[in-house]
Every structure is written in C-alpha cells, then in structure tokens.
Amino acid sequence: MTRTRLTTILLLAAACAAYAQTIPPPPPTSTADVTIDELGYHIRYLASDELEGRGTGTKGGELAVSYLEREFQRYGLAPAGDKGYRQTFEAVTGVAMGADNTLTLSTAGARRTLLVGRDFTPYGFSAAGRASSPLVFAGYGINAPNKQYNDYASVDVKGRVVLVAKGHPESGNPHSDFDDISSVRSKALFAREAGAAALLIVNPDGDGLAEFTYDNSPQGAGIMVVNITRAEALALFTREALPAILARIDSTKTPASSVLSDVTADIQTDVSFIRKPVSNVAALLEGSDPALRGQVIVIGAHYDHLGWGQSGSLYRGKDRVIHNGADDNASGTAAMLELAQYFASNRPRRSVLFLGFAAEEMGLLGSSHWAKNPTRPLADVAWMINIDMLGRLSDSTNKLNVQGVGTSNGFEELVKKVNESYKFDLGLIQDGQGSSDHASFYRKDLPVLFFFTGLHTDYHRPSDDADKINLPGEQRAARFIADVLRAIDARDERPLFTKVVVKEDRRVRGFNVYVGTIPDYGNTEEGFKITGTSPGSPAEKAGLKAGDLIVQFGDTKLKNIYDYMNALGLHKPEEDVPVTVKRGGELLTLTIHLVKK
C-alpha cells in the first residue's frame, strides 16, 4: 500500500465520519444496477422534511450537497469541482427588511405615523432610501405612448413621493394592451423614468398588503416602492373620493393626476438583498477508451427546490409549508446518482462528468455559473444530458418527453431506435431552449438531451411528495437514459452541434412583438443581460451577441429584466427600435426591427 493511497483512505474515512453526523447511511442494498430500492431511498431522503425543501442557501440545501458528495465518493468518482467535489459561488437567495422602514403622512397638518406590516410594507425589490415631499397622485401610474395615455403628463413628480393605484383603465377587458404594462414592476419603472423619488401603491379593491418577498431577480427597481393599505390611501382624498376618481379615469380613458391638497409624505425604506455561498457538486468518471476519454459527457440534475415556498410556489394557503419537491427534482437527482453508480461499474468510452446543480429554481443559477466557469474545459464537453422531474411517468399514457433531439444530427433517430426496446410514448422536442439546466449548455452551442415525465397538479406545491413517485416508471426511464448515452457513446465521431430555429422566446410572454433574446437570469448588473439570441431572430439580425448588456430599449432605460419586459409592451410589430448595448466596456447603438410573435 502506497503512502498516497493510505492517506487517501484516511481522508475518506474522516470525511465519511463527518458525513455520518449529518446525513443518513448509504442505501442498505446498494448495487451497480439502477434499482427501485435505491431510487426510492435517495428520493425519500432528499424529499424528507429534514431537508426542508432544499432551499438555496439553507441548511437543507447544504445537507443535499453533503449527500451527493458522499455518494459520489462512495462510487469511487473523482472530485471535479474547484474545491473537492464543490464549486462554490455567491448567489442572491432572498431579501431582508431592515429596522428603518418608516412612513409618515401629514394631512392638513395632522401627522399619522404608519406601522410597517400593518399599514404599509416595502416590496422586496424596493430601493433603500429616504424622501419627503408633497404627495402626488398619478392615477394608475402608467405611461403608454401607443395608447396616448400618460398619468405623468400633467404633473411634475421629480424628487417627489407618488401615489398610484393597482390595475389600469381597462381592468374589465381581458384583452387590454394595458395588461402588459401594469404590473407593480412596470409602475416602478414609469415612476422612476418620470423622476419620482418614491412610489406608494394601493390596491383599490382590497384591504391586504403585498407579501414582502424575493421575486427571483437580483436587481432592484431603482426606486423606493411600498404598498399601503386601502384604508390609509382613502383617507388622503378629501375633495373627491379615490373610487370616484378611478371610475372617471376608466370611463374617459383620461388621466386625472394632481398634487394632493395639503398632503405630505415622509418615507424611509430599508431593504437589502441576502447573498449566500451555494455549491454545485461535480464528480468525474474517466472513460474506458484512451482515444476518447478526453471528451466529456455531462449528466446533470438540480438538487434544489423551493424550501418553505419561495418565489415560484403555486401554493396559495396562508400557512408556510415545506415544499419537499420529490419529483422536482429529488427524482432527477436520484436518477443521476443511480446512473453514476451504474456507469462506475460499466464505464462508457468517453469520460462522464456528473453535476448536481444549485439554484435552478432561482433562474438556472448553478448551471449558468458552471457554463461560465467550467471546472473542465468547455471545449471537451461532447454533449449534455439533463434530468429534471423523472418521477411521474403515467402508467396509462407511458409518456416520456425528450427535448433537444434536434441539437445534433442523428439524436432523434438514435433515441427512437433505443425506444424500440422500451416502447415509451415519446414526446420529442427539437430545440434545446427551456427553463431547466440543459439550456445553460445549449446556449454554449453544445448538443443537449433533456428527459422529463411532464408536469402535474403537484408541481411547485407542497403536495409534491415521495409517496407519489412512480418508482418502477422512473427505473425504466433511467435505464432508457443509460442506453441512449451508450448508443451515442458507441459512435466514434463526436456529435456535431446544431442550433434549432424556434419562433418565439418562451420566457417572455404576453407581448405582441418578438425579439429573440435569451436572458441571463443570474445577472446582477443594472440592465438586461443576454446569454445569446435565437437563430434568425430580430435580435440576431440586429447584431446582439451573448454577453451584451442592454441598458436602453427605445426610450426606456433598463435597470432589470422587468424593465425590459415592460419596454416590449410599449412597442408594436414592424417598428425599428434603437437599443443601447454595453459590450466590453463600450456602448453601442443597434437597431432591432420588431416582428409579430
């Protein structure tokens, strides 16, 4: 026994002893095969209440990381992070409300100090700051040039505190163009563009306050924004009641903005982003063929979920509840682990890099970080397999979705050939875009295949529990993935990448115009950063490139993705729109010809 080997064994023993204090022992029956017992064991632990939904930056998320490390180590895979198995980076995981959130309203000299949490609350994307001024009422707080409607046209709000109502003048029309530009984020943009210092928002139809929460964008609104109760807002109007004013705006489609008589507002907000270290988990299995082992196949799955119900939850109950995420994505993580164990005893010709991704639920942050900062040369990656939600195969439909079959010539034929033995009802999707981690690799011009068994009524709800997983179905699907990998790996030639033309940007909906930009959801700079453009899209034709930071779209200055989405709603197909782009420290002006979606 060499000294190096002895040292390694001692280190492994020490590590295992440390893991034993926090995570359960390995599955009691552990074999190289993909088994129902082991899939179920992994899923039950990862989706247990002990891990509290594996929220990003939480103790439960950290336990999931330790579990993956221990399993990869147990299979004999080499660490492939930048520190052991881990690739750690900082992510915005939430927002915090500080102690200095105050709002005082004075009406005809009578001061009322409002109580945070009872009378008002800041939004999670509010800027921190302080302002004091006469209070300006600006209707619905909308500026829609294409409808000749501007609540800010007749009032000067520079440096002032502004009050606006939720909704828009056509709230009863489900097809109104105002829908695209009437969100709270949109109203914040219009107020900021008009020069306001702070924005108060009231719901004229309800008494509750908005929940203080993180909306998954690590970029603030650039202006103080708070929600005040209906009762407090109604008390500010003495000449004409707020409901009557809004009814008049609705009927005439004419703004009715004004400085409120004898009303002043003194506001201070104390809101900040929470930043925490989070980790991808990476392990490498060296290939068996000396001529091909320099090429790397990536098999990835995200291990995080929604914790106690962060942004993205579809749960509407009042009590906080753990979102265990058994299918999303304990099931995919379990399949990845079983494939790691299987291939460790049945080595492919090419090397395989297994990646457990962090923070997928917060915008593909983990996979995006790895693709930008790969722990193996990106040029070595031959193709990528992503597994996300593999646990709900329906016995009645037998439907298995495979996305990305058009990203390399021959993928579709090969998947169909392997399926002759499995007889799934395959749902084949050509392109490699989407809202899961394969998209981060596809944007780097790599072939991808994404396997999932589809959405269901428990998606992003606390009811996504382990007892609803179809373990025999997942076993079949995981074995199918292994056979697809082997079939591609059997070919000597490396798969060539094909970019698939898609006709719409799937993440930006609700607009009449199509641009074809691919957002970088992890961007924290002010502006709208893109990771690429869709082939043949207006954005590509205009000359936009991956890494561009769009800081102005038409007349709208952009600080975040919501500003960009709002700007899209202000334009129509066939318009030529100038955009200002920051690229490598230089500002460029490009022109995008918008087309209809």
C-alpha positions in Angstrom: 0.0 0.0 0.0 1.5 3.3 -1.0 1.6 6.3 1.4 -0.6 8.3 -1.0 -3.3 5.6 -1.0 -3.1 5.2 2.7 -3.5 9.0 3.1 -6.5 8.9 0.7 -8.2 6.2 2.7 -7.7 8.0 5.9 -9.1 11.2 4.4 -12.1 9.3 3.1 -12.7 7.7 6.4 -12.6 11.1 8.2 -14.9 12.6 5.6 -17.4 9.7 6.0 -17.3 10.1 9.8 -18.1 13.8 9.4 -21.0 13.0 6.9 -22.4 10.3 9.3 -23.1 13.1 11.8 -25.5 14.9 9.4 -26.7 12.6 6.7 -28.1 9.0 6.7 -26.0 5.9 5.8 -25.9 4.6 2.2 -28.9 2.6 0.9 -28.9 -0.8 2.7 -28.9 -2.7 -0.6 -26.5 -0.9 -2.9 -25.7 -2.4 -6.2 -24.3 -1.2 -9.6 -27.7 -1.7 -11.2 -30.4 1.1 -11.3 -32.8 -0.3 -8.7 -36.2 0.7 -7.4 -35.0 0.4 -3.8 -32.1 2.8 -4.3 -34.1 5.3 -6.3 -36.7 5.3 -3.6 -34.1 5.6 -0.8 -32.5 8.7 -2.4 -35.8 10.3 -3.1 -37.2 9.7 0.4 -34.2 11.3 2.0 -33.9 14.3 -0.4 -37.6 15.0 -0.2 -37.8 14.5 3.6 -39.0 17.2 6.0 -35.5 17.1 7.4 -34.1 18.9 4.3 -37.0 21.4 4.4 -37.4 21.6 0.6 -33.7 22.0 -0.1 -34.0 25.8 -0.5 -31.0 27.6 -1.9 -28.6 28.8 0.8 -30.4 26.8 3.6 -29.3 24.0 5.9 -31.4 21.6 3.9 -29.7 22.6 0.7 -26.3 22.0 2.4 -27.4 18.6 3.6 -28.3 17.7 0.0 -24.8 18.8 -1.1 -23.2 16.6 1.5 -25.3 13.7 0.5 -24.3 14.0 -3.2 -20.6 14.3 -2.1 -20.8 11.2 0.0 -22.5 9.2 -2.7 -20.1 10.3 -5.5 -17.2 9.4 -3.2 -18.7 6.0 -2.4 -18.9 5.2 -6.1 -15.2 6.0 -6.5 -15.7 9.1 -8.7 -13.0 11.7 -8.7 -13.7 15.2 -7.3 -14.3 17.6 -10.2 -15.2 20.9 -8.5 -12.8 23.7 -7.8 -12.6 22.6 -4.2 -13.1 18.9 -3.9 -16.5 18.0 -5.2 -17.8 21.5 -4.7 -17.9 24.5 -7.0 -19.0 27.3 -4.7 -20.3 30.7 -5.7 -22.3 33.5 -4.2 -26.0 33.8 -5.1 -28.7 36.2 -4.1 -31.1 34.0 -2.1 -33.6 36.4 -0.8 -34.3 39.9 0.6 -34.2 41.3 4.1 -36.3 44.1 5.6 -34.1 46.2 8.0 -35.3 48.2 11.0 -35.6 51.6 9.3 -38.8 51.3 7.3 -41.0 54.3 8.2 -43.8 56.2 6.5 -45.5 59.3 7.9 -48.4 61.0 6.1 -49.5 64.6 7.0 -52.9 65.8 6.0 -53.7 69.4 6.7 -51.0 69.4 9.4 -52.3 66.2 11.1 -49.5 63.6 11.2 -50.1 59.9 11.1 -47.2 57.5 11.5 -47.9 54.3 9.7 -46.9 50.9 11.1 -44.8 48.7 8.8 -46.5 45.3 8.4 -49.9 46.7 9.4 -50.4 49.9 7.3 -47.7 49.6 4.7 -44.9 47.3 3.6 -42.0 47.7 1.2 -41.7 45.5 -1.8 -38.7 43.1 -1.9 -37.4 44.9 -5.0 -37.6 48.4 -3.5 -34.5 50.5 -3.3 -33.3 51.7 0.1 -33.5 55.4 0.8 -35.4 58.3 2.2 -37.6 61.1 0.7 -40.0 63.8 1.9 -42.3 65.8 -0.3 -45.9 66.9 -1.1 -47.7 63.7 -2.2 -48.7 63.5 -5.9 -51.5 61.3 -7.1 -50.7 59.8 -10.5 -53.7 57.6 -11.3 -52.7 54.1 -12.3 -49.0 55.2 -12.8 -48.9 54.2 -16.4 -47.2 55.8 -19.5 -48.5 54.1 -22.7 -47.5 56.2 -25.7 -49.1 53.8 -28.1 -52.4 54.4 -26.4 -51.9 58.2 -26.0 -52.2 57.7 -22.2 -49.7 59.1 -19.7 -50.6 59.5 -16.0 -47.4 61.6 -15.6 -48.0 64.0 -18.4 -49.7 66.8 -16.4 -47.7 66.6 -13.1 -44.1 67.2 -12.2 -43.0 64.4 -9.9 -39.3 64.9 -9.9 -37.9 64.2 -6.4 -41.4 63.7 -5.1 -43.4 60.8 -3.5 -46.1 59.5 -5.8 -49.2 57.5 -5.0 -50.8 55.2 -7.7 -53.4 52.6 -7.8 -53.0 49.0 -8.9 -54.6 48.0 -12.2 -55.3 50.0 -15.3 -58.1 51.9 -17.0 -59.3 48.8 -18.9 -59.3 46.3 -16.0 -62.5 44.7 -17.1 -61.1 43.9 -20.6 -59.2 40.6 -20.6 -57.5 41.6 -23.9 -56.4 45.0 -22.9 -53.0 46.2 -24.1 -52.6 47.8 -20.6 -52.1 44.3 -19.1 -48.5 44.1 -20.4 -47.5 47.4 -18.7 -49.5 47.5 -15.5 -47.5 45.3 -13.1 -46.0 46.8 -9.9 -42.6 46.5 -11.5 -43.9 48.4 -14.6 -45.3 51.1 -12.4 -42.0 51.4 -10.6 -40.3 51.9 -14.0 -42.7 54.6 -15.1 -42.3 56.4 -11.8 -38.5 56.2 -11.9 -38.4 57.4 -15.5 -40.6 60.3 -14.5 -38.1 61.2 -11.8 -40.1 60.3 -8.7 -38.2 59.6 -5.5 -40.6 57.0 -4.1 -43.8 55.2 -5.1 -46.7 54.3 -2.9 -49.1 51.7 -4.4 -52.6 50.9 -3.2 -55.0 48.2 -4.2 -58.3 50.0 -4.6 -60.2 46.7 -4.4 -58.7 45.1 -1.4 -57.5 45.7 2.2 -54.5 43.4 2.4 -50.8 44.2 2.0 -48.5 42.6 -0.5 -46.2 39.9 0.9 -42.6 41.0 1.4 -40.8 38.5 -0.8 -37.9 38.0 -3.2 -39.2 37.8 -6.9 -36.1 35.9 -8.1 -34.5 38.9 -9.7 -31.2 40.0 -8.2 -31.8 43.5 -9.5 -33.8 46.2 -7.6 -36.3 48.6 -9.1 -34.0 51.6 -8.6 -36.7 53.5 -6.7 -38.4 53.1 -3.3 -41.6 51.2 -3.7 -44.1 50.4 -0.9 -47.6 49.1 -0.7 -50.1 50.9 1.6 -53.5 49.7 2.8 -56.6 50.9 1.1 -57.9 52.5 4.3 -54.8 54.7 4.6 -55.0 55.7 0.9 -58.7 56.6 1.1 -58.1 58.9 4.0 -55.8 61.1 1.8 -58.6 62.2 -0.6 -60.8 65.0 0.7 -62.2 66.7 -2.4 -63.2 63.6 -4.4 -63.1 60.0 -3.2 -60.4 57.7 -4.8 -63.0 55.2 -6.2 -64.8 58.1 -8.0 -61.6 59.4 -9.5 -60.6 56.0 -10.8 -64.1 55.4 -12.2 -63.8 58.7 -14.1 -60.4 57.6 -15.5 -61.9 54.3 -16.5 -64.8 55.8 -18.3 -63.0 58.6 -20.1 -59.6 57.0 -20.5 -58.2 60.3 -19.4 -55.6 60.7 -16.6 -56.6 62.7 -13.5 -53.3 63.3 -11.8 -52.8 66.0 -9.3 -50.9 67.1 -6.2 -53.0 66.1 -3.2 -54.1 69.1 -1.3 -52.2 69.6 2.0 -50.8 66.1 2.0 -47.1 65.4 2.5 -45.3 62.1 2.8 -42.0 61.3 4.6 -40.8 57.8 3.7 -37.7 55.7 4.5 -37.1 52.2 3.2 -34.5 49.7 4.5 -34.4 46.7 2.1 -31.4 44.7 1.0 -30.5 41.5 -0.9 -29.3 38.4 1.0 -26.2 36.9 -0.5 -25.0 33.4 0.4 -22.5 30.9 -0.8 -24.0 27.9 -2.6 -22.4 24.9 -4.3 -22.7 22.8 -7.4 -21.4 19.3 -6.9 -19.1 17.8 -9.5 -17.7 14.3 -9.9 -15.7 12.8 -12.8 -15.7 9.2 -14.1 -12.8 8.6 -16.5 -13.7 7.0 -19.8 -12.5 3.5 -20.8 -11.2 4.4 -24.3 -7.8 6.1 -24.3 -8.6 7.7 -27.6 -12.0 9.2 -26.5 -11.7 9.7 -22.7 -10.6 13.3 -23.3 -14.2 14.0 -24.4 -16.7 14.6 -21.6 -20.4 13.7 -21.4 -22.2 15.8 -18.8 -25.1 14.3 -16.8 -26.7 16.9 -14.7 -29.7 17.3 -12.3 -30.6 20.2 -10.0 -30.9 19.2 -6.3 -32.5 22.4 -5.0 -36.2 23.1 -4.6 -38.5 25.8 -3.1 -37.8 25.3 0.6 -40.7 26.6 2.5 -42.3 28.1 -0.6 -40.1 30.8 -2.2 -40.9 32.7 -5.3 -42.3 30.2 -7.9 -44.5 28.4 -5.5 -48.1 27.8 -6.7 -49.3 27.2 -3.1 -51.9 29.8 -2.1 -52.5 28.7 1.5 -51.9 31.1 4.4 -49.5 28.9 6.5 -45.9 28.4 5.5 -45.4 24.8 4.4 -42.4 22.8 3.3 -42.2 22.1 -0.4 -40.5 18.8 -0.4 -40.0 18.6 -4.2 -40.0 14.8 -4.6 -40.4 14.9 -8.3 -38.9 18.3 -8.7 -36.1 17.4 -8.5 -35.3 14.7 -6.0 -36.3 12.3 -8.7 -33.8 13.6 -11.2 -31.1 13.8 -8.6 -31.8 10.2 -7.6 -31.6 9.1 -11.3 -28.3 10.9 -11.7 -26.9 9.2 -8.6 -28.0 5.7 -9.8 -26.5 6.4 -13.2 -23.2 7.5 -11.6 -23.1 4.2 -9.7 -24.1 2.2 -12.7 -21.5 3.7 -15.0 -18.8 3.5 -12.4 -19.0 -0.3 -12.9 -19.9 -0.1 -16.6 -17.6 2.6 -18.0 -18.5 4.4 -21.2 -15.8 5.1 -23.7 -15.9 8.8 -23.0 -15.5 10.3 -19.6 -18.7 11.3 -17.7 -19.0 14.4 -15.5 -21.8 14.3 -13.1 -23.1 17.7 -12.0 -25.6 18.4 -9.2 -26.8 21.9 -9.9 -27.6 24.5 -7.2 -30.3 27.2 -7.5 -32.1 26.0 -10.6 -35.3 27.2 -9.1 -33.9 30.8 -8.9 -33.1 31.0 -12.6 -30.7 28.2 -13.6 -28.0 29.9 -11.5 -25.9 26.8 -10.8 -25.7 25.5 -14.3 -25.2 29.0 -15.7 -22.4 29.5 -13.3 -20.7 26.2 -14.3 -21.1 27.0 -18.0 -19.4 30.4 -17.5 -16.8 29.0 -15.1 -16.4 25.3 -16.1 -14.3 23.1 -13.9 -13.4 21.0 -17.0 -12.7 22.8 -20.3 -15.9 23.5 -22.1 -14.3 22.5 -25.4 -14.0 19.0 -24.0 -17.8 18.6 -23.4 -19.2 16.5 -26.2 -22.9 16.7 -25.1 -25.0 17.2 -22.0 -27.9 15.2 -20.5 -30.2 16.9 -18.1 -32.7 15.1 -15.9 -35.4 17.1 -14.2 -38.7 15.6 -12.9 -38.4 12.0 -13.9 -40.6 10.5 -11.2 -44.2 10.8 -12.5 -44.3 8.5 -15.5 -48.0 7.8 -16.1 -48.8 4.1 -16.4 -51.8 5.0 -18.6 -50.1 7.3 -21.1 -46.5 5.9 -20.8 -45.3 9.4 -22.0 -41.6 10.3 -21.7 -40.5 13.7 -23.0 -37.1 14.1 -24.6 -36.1 17.6 -25.6 -33.1 18.6 -27.7 -33.3 15.8 -30.2 -32.6 18.4 -33.0 -29.4 19.7 -31.3 -27.2 17.2 -33.1 -27.7 15.3 -36.3 -28.8 11.7 -35.5 -30.0 12.2 -32.0 -33.7 11.8 -32.9 -33.1 8.6 -34.9 -30.9 7.2 -32.1 -33.4 7.9 -29.4 -36.2 6.3 -31.4 -34.0 3.3 -32.0 -33.3 2.8 -28.3 -37.0 3.2 -27.6 -37.8 0.1 -29.7 -37.0 -1.9 -26.6 -38.8 0.4 -24.1 -41.8 1.4 -26.1 -42.3 4.8 -24.3 -44.8 7.2 -26.0 -42.0 9.7 -26.7 -42.7 13.4 -26.7 -39.8 14.7 -28.9 -38.9 18.4 -28.8 -36.3 19.6 -31.3 -34.7 22.7 -29.6 -32.5 22.9 -26.5 -34.1 26.1 -25.0 -36.3 26.0 -21.9 -36.4 26.6 -18.2 -34.2 23.8 -17.0 -30.4 23.4 -16.8 -29.8 22.0 -20.2 -30.5 25.5 -21.6 -27.3 26.8 -20.0 -25.3 24.3 -22.1 -27.3 24.7 -25.2 -26.5 28.4 -25.1 -22.8 27.4 -25.2 -23.5 25.7 -28.5 -23.4 22.2 -27.1 -25.8 19.3 -28.0 -28.2 18.5 -25.2 -30.9 16.0 -24.3 -33.4 16.7 -21.6 -35.5 13.9 -20.1 -38.7 14.5 -18.0 -42.0 12.8 -17.4 -44.1 16.0 -17.5 -45.9 18.5 -15.3 -48.7 17.5 -12.9 -51.1 19.1 -10.4 -48.5 18.8 -7.5 -45.9 20.9 -9.5 -44.4 23.6 -7.2 -46.8 22.8 -4.5 -46.3 21.2 -1.0 -48.0 18.1 -2.2 -45.1 17.0 -4.4 -44.2 14.2 -2.0 -42.2 10.9 -2.3 -45.2 8.6 -2.0 -46.5 9.8 -5.4 -43.3 8.8 -7.3 -43.7 6.0 -9.8 -40.5 4.2 -8.9 -40.9 1.4 -11.5 -41.5 4.0 -14.1 -38.5 6.0 -13.1 -36.3 2.9 -13.1 -37.4 2.3 -16.7 -36.7 5.9 -17.7 -33.3 6.0 -16.0 -32.3 2.7 -17.8 -33.5 4.2 -21.0 -31.2 7.3 -20.5 -28.3 5.0 -19.8 -28.9 3.1 -23.1 -29.3 6.3 -25.0 -26.0 7.5 -23.6 -24.3 4.2 -24.6 -25.7 4.4 -28.1 -24.3 7.8 -28.7 -21.0 6.9 -27.0 -20.7 3.9 -29.3 -20.1 6.2 -32.2 -16.5 7.2 -32.8 -17.4 10.6 -34.1 -18.2 13.4 -31.7 -21.8 14.7 -32.1 -21.9 18.0 -34.0 -23.9 20.8 -32.6 -27.0 22.1 -34.5 -28.8 25.2 -33.4 -32.5 24.8 -33.8 -34.6 27.7 -35.0 -37.6 28.5 -32.7 -40.2 31.1 -33.4 -40.7 32.6 -30.0 -39.0 33.5 -26.8 -40.7 31.1 -24.4 -39.7 33.0 -21.3 -41.2 36.4 -22.3 -44.9 36.0 -22.9 -47.8 38.4 -23.2 -46.4 40.7 -25.8 -47.2 41.2 -29.5 -43.6 41.6 -30.5 -40.9 39.1 -30.9 -37.2 39.9 -30.3 -35.4 36.6 -29.7 -33.1 37.5 -26.8 -32.1 34.8 -24.2 -32.0 36.3 -20.7 -29.1 35.9 -18.3 -31.2 35.3 -15.1 -28.1 35.4 -12.9 -27.1 38.9 -13.9 -26.7 41.4 -11.1 -25.6 44.4 -13.2 -28.0 47.2 -13.9 -29.5 46.5 -17.4 -30.8 43.4 -19.2 -28.0 40.9 -19.9 -28.4 38.2 -22.5 -26.7 34.9 -22.9 -27.4 34.7 -26.6 -30.0 35.2 -29.4 -32.3 32.8 -31.2 -31.2 31.9 -34.7 -32.9 34.1 -37.3 -34.4 36.3 -34.7 -34.6 40.2 -34.8 -32.0 40.3 -32.1 -29.6 38.2 -34.0 -30.2 40.2 -37.2 -29.6 43.4 -35.3 -26.2 42.2 -34.2 -26.8 41.5 -30.5 -24.4 38.9 -29.0 -24.0 36.7 -25.9 -22.8 38.8 -23.0 -24.4 42.0 -24.3 -25.9 44.2 -21.5 -28.9 46.1 -22.9 -29.2 49.4 -21.0 -31.8 51.2 -23.1 -34.6 49.9 -25.3 -36.2 52.6 -27.3 -36.9 55.5 -24.9 -36.8 53.2 -21.8 -33.7 53.0 -19.7 -33.3 49.5 -18.3 -32.1 48.5 -14.8 -33.5 45.0 -14.7 -35.3 42.3 -16.7 -38.7 43.7 -15.7 -37.9 47.0 -17.3 -37.1 45.1 -20.5 -40.4 43.2 -20.4 -42.2 46.4 -19.8 -40.4 48.1 -22.7 -41.5 45.3 -25.0 -45.1 46.1 -24.1 -44.7 49.6 -25.3 -43.9 48.7 -28.9 -45.6 47.1 -31.9 -44.6 44.7 -34.7 -42.7 46.3 -37.6 -41.2 49.1 -35.5 -37.5 49.8 -35.7 -36.3 50.3 -32.2 -32.8 51.7 -31.2 -31.2 49.8 -28.4 -28.1 50.8 -26.4 -25.8 47.9 -25.6 -22.8 47.7 -23.3 -20.3 45.4 -24.8 -16.8 45.0 -23.4 -16.9 48.4 -21.8 -18.2 50.2 -24.9 -21.6 51.5 -25.6 -23.1 50.5 -29.0 -26.4 51.5 -30.6 -28.1 48.9 -32.6 -31.5 48.8 -34.3 -33.9 46.0 -33.9 -36.8 45.5 -36.3 -39.6 44.0 -34.3 -41.8 41.3 -35.7 -45.1 39.8 -34.6 -45.0 36.8 -32.3 
